[in-house]
Amino acid sequence: ADESLRDKVLVEPWRWPAKGKVSRRYSEHKHKGIDLLGNRGDPIQAAASGIVVYAGTGVTGYGALLILKHNDTYLSAYGHNDTLLVQEGDRVVSGQTIAKMGSSSADMVKLHFEIRRNGIPVDPLTLLPAS
């Protein structure tokens, strides 16, 4: 495990990963995150600092997907991207542009955004700042 992440809690506030209207809300059983509508190529930003632990298209239903590990508790996931701008192992800072919005494995251009606490999806709207 990366020593610098082991005992850290998330000290910075979460930030919105993209500008856009929430088109679909979190649902515990049906939808493990939120969808934000936007335009192809809109910047997707890291919701908090962390390390890229997954970058690729191997997870069914998520299209081009990025997963960031923020500490031993929190991960965030960014799905349906057009272009991934970071690679596995990259360290990113909060607000850094990590991808371009797209519609890979989706019916419209949007960002599917998830936050997981100890591996369990939580409603991102409970952690993101009021818009």
ABEGO torsion letter per residue (X at the ends): XBAAAAABBBABBBBBABBEBBABBBBAAABABBBBBBBBGBBBBBABBEBBABBEAABBGAEBBBBBBABAABBBBBBGBABBABBBGBBBBBGBBABBBBABGBABBBBBBBBBBGGBBBBAAAABBBX
